[in-house]
Amino acid sequence: MTLHALVTGAAGFIGSHLVEALLAVGGSVRAVDALTPSYDLDVKQANTAGFAHHDRCEWIVADLRRADLDALCDGVDVVFHLAGQPGVRESWSAGFEDYVEHNVVATQRLLEAAVRADVGRFVYASSSAVYGNLGEYPTTERAVPAPHSPYGVTKLAGEHLCGLYAANWGLPTVALRYFTVYGPRQRPDMAMHRLVEAALDGTAFPLFGDGSQVREFTDVGDVVAANLLAGTRPLAPGTIVNVAGGEPATLRRVIDVVEDLVGRPVHLDPRPSQAGDVARTGGSTDRARRLLGWQPQVSLEAGLLRQVDWHRGRRHGRGDHDVVDASPPEHRGPPRSTRRAPVTGSMADD
């Protein structure tokens, strides 16, 4: 691949994997991150170890709200816009201003620069949070979004901006709606990360609600593969595509799997449900299959095994700089049914 890409949010969980995957397939990357203190900056810096000094990567620390975005977009074929303020629970009250600045204002500025630079494709990282509690599963992209949190509102606003710049300026945008992404380098505030750490430490895991909430968990390698395809496949400007793991599970089931992989029970600290949390997510991948030739490849158990191994490796001083398997589906090995990690007891029956 001879693509010259701009990746924003490059020091983050998904962004760092995407940069490495682009480099692995022969692309060149302008990797940008503001290194905001949303979590430990040492963690973010560690995420860049696999590309910060690569000869085909230009690593830049810049805030999209203030930076010269014309310079960032200059000569770029594809923009992968993954930067943003993540998380539902912090998006209420005084925190909302940061979400508007990072998720709406920065996105609009980058779209303007992409138009001026005549960028060939603009891939926007959206979220299943735009759907809210629709009660229609699996949810298709034709469903009318109804966000259940301020975070979801800002991600939907970014989608609408992409649609506006596609309709008015012909910018070839595509929005990918991610469903609960997990895997190595997951943010420390995310439930899967905290669950695995609690299991390994023998400490309590705060369980918000009764554990019956359902999520469509999606492996980070599958998400990166969807991005690569979205950046190169012919698509109508303004396209919106779900990126979902194809295997909804309750939080209780995830706890069971992690207990089995770690080899001991997880101590739970029951807490009330939180404002903005939805009861269920689940996305149809029919459009992704049709337009991108993409479908999820990694089962929940296999993905969790890799994430647990990553947590263990960090404890033993082993960094994780391996590029995730983001090759096209036809080159990715056996289908999900034969790639599961070993499971025992009720998990095998789920």
C-alpha positions in Angstrom: 0.0 0.0 0.0 1.5 3.4 -1.0 -1.1 5.4 0.9 0.0 8.6 2.6 -2.3 8.9 5.6 -2.9 11.3 8.5 -4.0 9.5 11.6 -5.3 11.7 14.5 -5.4 10.3 18.0 -2.4 8.3 17.0 -1.1 7.7 20.6 -4.5 6.2 21.6 -5.7 2.7 21.9 -7.1 2.2 18.3 -5.0 4.9 16.7 -1.7 3.4 17.6 -2.7 0.0 16.2 -3.9 1.7 13.0 -0.6 3.6 12.5 1.4 0.4 12.9 -0.9 -1.5 10.5 -0.6 1.2 7.8 3.2 1.1 8.1 3.1 -2.7 8.0 1.3 -2.6 4.6 3.8 -0.1 3.1 2.0 3.2 3.8 3.5 6.4 5.1 1.8 8.1 8.1 1.6 11.5 9.6 0.7 10.5 13.2 -0.8 13.2 15.3 -1.9 13.3 19.0 -2.5 16.1 21.5 -1.4 13.9 24.4 -4.2 15.3 26.5 -4.1 14.1 30.2 -7.3 12.0 29.9 -5.2 9.2 31.2 -1.5 8.5 32.1 0.7 10.2 29.5 3.3 7.5 30.0 0.8 5.0 28.7 0.2 7.1 25.6 3.9 7.5 25.0 4.4 3.8 25.3 1.7 3.2 22.6 3.9 5.2 20.1 7.0 3.1 20.7 6.3 1.0 17.6 6.2 4.0 15.2 7.5 7.2 16.7 11.0 6.7 15.1 9.9 4.8 12.0 11.4 6.2 8.8 7.9 6.3 7.1 6.2 7.9 10.1 6.1 11.6 11.0 5.2 11.8 14.6 3.7 15.2 15.7 2.3 16.4 19.0 -0.5 18.9 18.1 -3.9 20.0 19.4 -6.5 19.9 16.5 -8.4 22.8 18.1 -5.4 25.2 17.5 -2.9 23.6 15.2 -2.2 24.5 11.6 -4.4 21.8 10.0 -3.6 22.8 6.5 0.0 21.8 7.1 -1.2 18.5 8.7 -3.4 17.7 5.7 -0.9 18.7 3.0 -0.1 15.9 0.6 -2.4 13.4 2.5 -4.4 10.8 0.6 -6.6 9.7 3.5 -7.4 11.2 6.9 -8.3 8.8 9.6 -9.8 11.0 12.3 -9.7 9.0 15.6 -8.9 11.8 17.9 -11.6 12.9 20.4 -12.7 13.0 24.0 -13.8 9.5 24.9 -16.2 8.1 27.6 -19.8 8.4 28.5 -19.7 9.1 32.3 -17.5 12.2 32.2 -19.5 13.9 29.4 -22.1 15.3 31.8 -22.2 18.7 33.5 -18.9 20.7 33.4 -17.2 18.0 31.4 -19.4 18.6 28.3 -17.4 21.6 27.2 -14.3 19.5 26.6 -16.4 17.0 24.6 -17.8 19.8 22.4 -14.3 21.2 21.8 -12.5 17.9 21.0 -15.4 16.0 19.3 -17.2 18.8 17.4 -15.0 21.9 17.0 -11.8 19.9 16.2 -13.7 17.7 13.7 -15.2 20.7 11.9 -11.7 22.4 11.7 -10.2 19.2 10.3 -13.0 18.8 7.7 -12.4 22.3 6.5 -8.7 21.6 6.1 -9.4 18.3 4.3 -11.6 20.2 1.8 -8.8 22.7 1.1 -6.3 20.0 0.7 -8.5 18.0 -1.6 -8.1 14.9 0.5 -9.2 11.7 -1.2 -11.0 10.1 1.8 -11.9 11.2 5.3 -12.6 8.3 7.7 -14.4 9.4 10.9 -14.4 7.3 14.1 -17.9 7.4 15.4 -19.6 5.2 18.0 -22.5 3.0 18.7 -23.3 5.6 21.4 -25.2 7.5 18.7 -27.9 4.9 18.7 -28.8 5.1 22.4 -31.6 2.8 23.7 -33.4 2.1 20.4 -34.6 -1.4 21.2 -33.9 -2.6 17.7 -31.3 -5.4 17.5 -29.2 -5.9 15.6 -29.3 -2.1 14.9 -28.9 -1.1 11.2 -27.5 2.1 9.9 -31.0 3.0 8.8 -32.1 3.4 12.4 -32.7 7.0 13.5 -30.0 7.8 16.1 -31.2 8.8 19.6 -28.1 9.3 21.8 -28.5 8.5 25.5 -25.5 10.6 26.7 -23.8 13.9 25.9 -20.9 11.9 24.5 -23.2 10.3 22.0 -24.6 13.7 21.0 -21.1 15.0 20.2 -20.2 11.9 18.2 -23.4 12.2 16.2 -22.7 15.9 15.6 -19.3 14.8 14.1 -21.2 12.4 11.8 -23.6 15.2 10.7 -20.6 17.4 10.0 -19.1 14.7 7.8 -22.4 14.4 6.0 -22.6 18.2 5.4 -19.1 18.4 4.0 -19.8 15.4 1.8 -23.1 17.0 0.5 -21.9 20.5 0.1 -18.2 20.2 -0.8 -18.0 16.6 -2.2 -15.5 15.5 0.4 -15.5 11.7 0.4 -16.3 11.0 4.0 -17.2 7.7 5.7 -18.2 7.4 9.4 -17.5 4.1 11.2 -19.7 3.4 14.2 -17.5 1.3 16.6 -19.2 -1.1 19.0 -17.3 -1.5 22.3 -13.7 -2.0 21.2 -11.4 -4.1 23.3 -7.9 -5.6 23.1 -4.2 -4.8 23.9 -3.6 -1.1 24.8 -7.2 -0.5 25.8 -7.6 2.7 27.8 -7.2 2.2 31.6 -10.7 3.7 32.3 -12.5 1.1 30.1 -14.4 -1.7 31.8 -12.5 -4.6 30.1 -9.1 -3.1 31.2 -10.2 -2.6 34.7 -11.8 -6.1 34.9 -8.6 -7.9 33.8 -6.5 -5.8 36.1 -8.8 -6.6 39.0 -8.7 -10.3 38.2 -4.9 -10.3 38.1 -4.5 -8.2 41.2 -7.2 -10.0 43.2 -8.9 -6.7 43.9 -12.6 -5.7 43.5 -14.1 -4.8 40.2 -16.8 -2.1 40.4 -19.9 -3.6 38.7 -22.3 -0.9 37.6 -25.8 -2.4 37.4 -26.5 -6.1 37.7 -24.2 -7.3 34.9 -27.1 -8.1 32.5 -26.3 -5.3 30.2 -25.4 -6.5 26.7 -22.5 -5.2 24.6 -21.4 -6.0 21.1 -17.7 -6.4 21.8 -15.3 -5.8 18.9 -11.7 -6.8 18.7 -9.3 -3.9 18.0 -7.7 -5.9 15.1 -11.1 -6.2 13.4 -11.6 -2.4 13.9 -8.3 -1.6 12.3 -9.1 -3.9 9.3 -12.4 -2.0 8.8 -10.5 1.3 8.8 -8.0 0.2 6.2 -10.8 -0.9 4.0 -12.8 2.3 4.6 -9.8 4.3 3.5 -9.4 2.5 0.2 -12.6 1.0 -1.0 -14.9 3.0 -3.4 -17.7 4.5 -1.3 -20.3 7.2 -1.8 -19.5 10.4 0.1 -21.3 10.5 3.4 -21.4 6.7 3.9 -22.0 5.4 7.5 -21.0 1.9 8.4 -21.3 -0.2 11.6 -18.2 -1.9 12.9 -19.5 -4.6 15.3 -18.0 -7.8 16.7 -20.9 -10.1 15.7 -21.0 -11.6 19.2 -23.1 -9.7 21.8 -22.5 -10.8 25.4 -23.6 -9.7 28.8 -21.0 -8.3 31.2 -21.6 -11.3 33.4 -20.4 -13.6 30.6 -17.3 -11.5 30.1 -16.5 -11.7 33.8 -16.9 -15.5 33.5 -14.5 -15.7 30.6 -11.9 -13.5 32.3 -12.1 -15.6 35.4 -11.5 -18.7 33.4 -8.5 -17.2 31.5 -6.9 -15.8 34.7 -7.7 -18.9 36.7 -9.5 -17.3 39.7 -12.7 -15.6 40.6 -13.2 -11.8 40.3 -14.4 -10.0 43.4 -17.3 -7.8 42.5 -18.2 -4.4 44.0 -21.9 -3.9 43.1 -22.8 -0.3 42.3 -25.9 1.5 40.8 -26.2 1.9 37.1 -24.8 5.1 35.8 -26.5 7.9 33.8 -25.9 7.5 30.1 -25.2 3.8 30.2 -27.5 1.9 27.8 -29.0 -1.6 28.5 -27.8 -3.1 25.2 -25.8 -2.5 22.0 -25.7 -4.7 18.9 -25.0 -3.7 15.4 -25.8 -5.3 12.0 -22.7 -5.8 9.9 -24.6 -6.4 6.6 -23.6 -3.0 5.2 -19.9 -3.5 6.2 -19.9 -6.8 4.5 -21.5 -5.4 1.3 -19.6 -2.2 1.0 -16.2 -3.0 2.6 -16.0 -6.7 2.2 -15.4 -6.7 6.0 -16.7 -9.0 8.7 -15.4 -9.7 12.3 -12.8 -12.4 12.5 -11.9 -12.6 16.2 -14.2 -14.4 18.7 -14.7 -12.8 22.1 -12.8 -15.6 23.9 -9.8 -15.4 21.5 -9.7 -11.6 21.8 -9.9 -11.7 25.5 -7.1 -14.2 25.7 -4.9 -11.8 23.8 -5.9 -8.9 26.0 -5.2 -10.9 29.2 -1.8 -11.9 27.8 -1.0 -8.2 27.1 -1.8 -7.3 30.7 0.4 -10.1 31.9 3.2 -9.0 29.6 3.1 -5.4 30.9 3.6 -6.8 34.4 6.7 -8.6 33.3 8.2 -5.7 31.4 7.2 -7.0 28.0 5.8 -4.2 25.8 3.3 -4.9 23.1 4.3 -3.5 19.8 3.1 -6.2 17.6 0.9 -5.1 14.7 -2.6 -6.5 15.0 -3.8 -8.8 12.2 -5.6 -6.3 10.0 -5.1 -8.0 6.6 -8.2 -8.5 4.4 -10.5 -11.2 5.5 -9.5 -13.6 2.7 -5.9 -13.5 4.0 -6.7 -13.8 7.7 -6.8 -17.5 8.4 -9.6 -19.7 9.7 -13.1 -18.3 10.5 -14.0 -17.3 14.0 -15.7 -20.7 14.8 -12.2 -22.4 14.8 -10.2 -19.6 16.4 -11.7 -19.6 19.9 -9.5 -19.7 22.9 -10.0 -22.8 25.1 -13.0 -22.4 27.4 -14.6 -24.6 30.0 -17.9 -24.9 31.8 -20.9 -22.7 31.0 -18.8 -20.4 28.7 -18.6 -23.0 26.1 -22.4 -23.3 26.2 -23.1 -19.6 25.7 
